[in-house]
Amino acid sequence: MINEKQEPFPKKTIKEKYDLPLETQKFLLQMCWAQHDGQWFLKAIGKYGYEAANELNNRVIRSMGKIEARHILNALRIKKRSVTTIPEIFKIMNTFMDIIIPKIMKFEFEVLSDTEGLGIVKKCFIWEEVKKAGRASDHECACNSRHYGWLEALGIDGQIERIKRFPDGDDICIFKFKLNK
């Protein structure tokens, strides 16, 4: 019988841990965040239906885009409204993507002019997961909502036009970014 004052086993604080390379840690965090987003969306569909879940998802992703961009811009010491051209914006977006999006997403940004450019997605892990879940035709991609959040955080007035999309049967997604000057 254990005395009330006596511990069933001696206390020992464990401070040891397993080490993972920083790149592996980064990838795992990116994947966990992407899967959190996916699970949130699936649960929202179950409770509210596709239309409401898509609307909520786009609102949340736009808001998150602003928040994540502000954190990164602060770390880079880049002030709001200090970036004014598509080449500068795409350099920053490449940085955002490198920090936030897992390497399993294949994309590039192509400059057309100082005020126009293309975002090209060659492989989208989110779209692949949506297809596996079924009812892909009901899914509304929140990608551009995130991009609009980034533009807002940068203090940029711009438009994003969908040119090609996986959900439309295209083998690639292309978005045209256009600055309003």
C-alpha positions in Angstrom: 0.0 0.0 0.0 1.3 3.4 -0.9 1.5 6.0 1.8 -0.5 9.2 0.9 2.7 11.2 1.2 4.8 8.8 -0.7 4.9 9.0 -4.5 4.2 5.8 -6.5 7.5 6.4 -8.3 10.2 9.0 -7.9 9.7 12.3 -9.9 12.2 12.9 -12.6 12.1 15.8 -15.0 12.9 14.8 -18.6 14.6 17.5 -20.7 15.9 15.2 -23.4 14.3 15.3 -26.8 14.8 14.0 -30.3 16.4 16.4 -32.8 15.1 16.9 -36.2 16.8 19.1 -38.9 15.3 22.5 -39.2 14.1 21.8 -42.8 12.3 18.7 -41.5 10.7 20.7 -38.7 9.6 23.4 -41.2 8.1 20.9 -43.5 6.2 19.2 -40.7 4.8 22.5 -39.4 3.7 23.4 -43.0 2.0 20.1 -43.4 0.3 20.2 -40.0 -1.0 23.7 -40.8 -2.3 22.6 -44.2 -3.9 19.5 -42.7 -5.4 21.6 -39.9 -6.9 23.8 -42.6 -8.2 20.8 -44.5 -9.8 19.3 -41.3 -11.4 22.6 -40.4 -12.9 22.8 -43.9 -14.2 19.2 -43.8 -15.8 19.7 -40.4 -17.4 23.0 -41.5 -18.8 21.2 -44.6 -20.3 18.6 -42.3 -21.9 21.2 -40.0 -22.9 24.0 -42.4 -22.8 22.5 -45.9 -20.5 23.3 -48.9 -21.7 26.8 -49.7 -21.3 28.2 -46.1 -18.0 26.2 -45.6 -16.6 27.7 -48.8 -17.6 31.2 -47.8 -16.2 30.8 -44.3 -13.0 29.2 -45.6 -12.3 32.1 -48.0 -13.0 34.7 -45.3 -10.7 32.9 -42.8 -7.9 32.3 -45.4 -8.0 36.0 -46.5 -7.7 37.1 -42.9 -4.9 34.6 -42.2 -3.1 35.8 -45.3 -3.0 39.3 -43.9 -1.8 38.1 -40.5 0.9 35.8 -41.9 2.1 38.4 -44.3 2.3 41.1 -41.5 4.5 38.7 -39.4 6.8 38.0 -42.3 7.0 41.6 -43.5 7.8 42.7 -39.9 10.6 40.1 -39.8 11.9 41.4 -43.1 11.5 45.0 -42.0 9.4 45.8 -45.1 6.9 48.6 -44.5 3.4 48.6 -45.8 3.1 50.5 -49.1 6.9 50.4 -49.7 6.5 47.6 -52.4 5.0 48.9 -55.6 5.9 46.7 -58.6 5.0 43.1 -59.6 8.7 41.9 -59.5 9.0 43.1 -55.9 5.6 41.7 -55.0 6.5 38.3 -56.5 9.8 38.2 -54.7 7.9 38.7 -51.4 5.3 36.2 -52.4 8.0 33.6 -53.1 9.3 34.3 -49.6 5.8 33.9 -48.1 5.3 30.6 -50.1 8.7 29.3 -48.9 7.8 29.9 -45.3 4.1 28.8 -45.3 3.5 26.3 -48.1 5.1 22.8 -48.2 7.5 22.0 -51.0 4.9 19.5 -52.4 3.2 22.5 -54.0 4.8 23.4 -57.4 4.3 27.0 -58.5 6.1 30.0 -60.1 5.5 33.6 -60.6 6.0 35.1 -64.0 6.4 38.9 -64.5 4.6 40.4 -67.6 5.3 44.0 -66.7 5.8 46.2 -63.6 2.0 46.1 -63.1 1.0 42.6 -64.3 2.1 39.1 -63.8 1.0 35.5 -63.6 0.9 33.0 -60.7 1.2 29.5 -62.1 0.4 26.4 -60.0 1.7 23.3 -61.6 0.9 20.9 -58.7 -1.5 21.6 -55.9 -1.5 19.2 -53.0 -4.7 20.8 -51.7 -6.5 20.1 -54.9 -5.2 16.5 -54.8 -6.7 16.0 -51.3 -10.0 17.6 -52.3 -10.3 15.2 -55.2 -9.7 12.2 -52.9 -12.4 13.5 -50.5 -15.0 13.5 -53.4 -17.3 16.3 -54.5 -14.4 18.3 -55.9 -16.9 20.3 -58.0 -18.3 21.8 -54.8 -14.9 23.1 -53.6 -14.0 26.7 -54.0 -10.2 27.3 -53.9 -9.2 29.8 -51.3 -5.8 30.4 -52.9 -6.6 33.9 -54.2 -8.3 34.8 -50.9 -4.8 34.3 -49.3 -3.2 36.3 -52.1 -5.7 39.2 -51.5 -4.8 39.1 -47.8 -1.1 39.3 -48.8 -1.8 42.3 -51.0 -3.8 44.0 -48.3 -0.9 43.5 -45.8 1.4 45.1 -48.4 -1.0 48.0 -48.8 -1.4 47.2 -52.5 -4.6 47.8 -54.5 -4.8 45.0 -57.1 -6.9 42.5 -58.9 -6.5 38.7 -59.4 -8.1 37.1 -62.4 -8.6 33.4 -62.7 -7.4 32.2 -66.1 -7.1 28.4 -65.7 -8.1 26.2 -62.8 -7.8 22.6 -61.8 -11.5 22.5 -60.8 -12.4 23.6 -64.3 -10.6 20.5 -65.7 -7.4 22.4 -66.6 -4.0 20.7 -65.9 -2.7 23.9 -64.3 -3.9 26.9 -62.4 -3.0 30.4 -63.7 -3.9 33.6 -62.0 -3.3 37.1 -63.4 -2.2 39.7 -60.9 -2.9 43.3 -62.0 -2.0 46.3 -60.0 -4.4 49.2 -59.9 -2.4 52.4 -60.3 
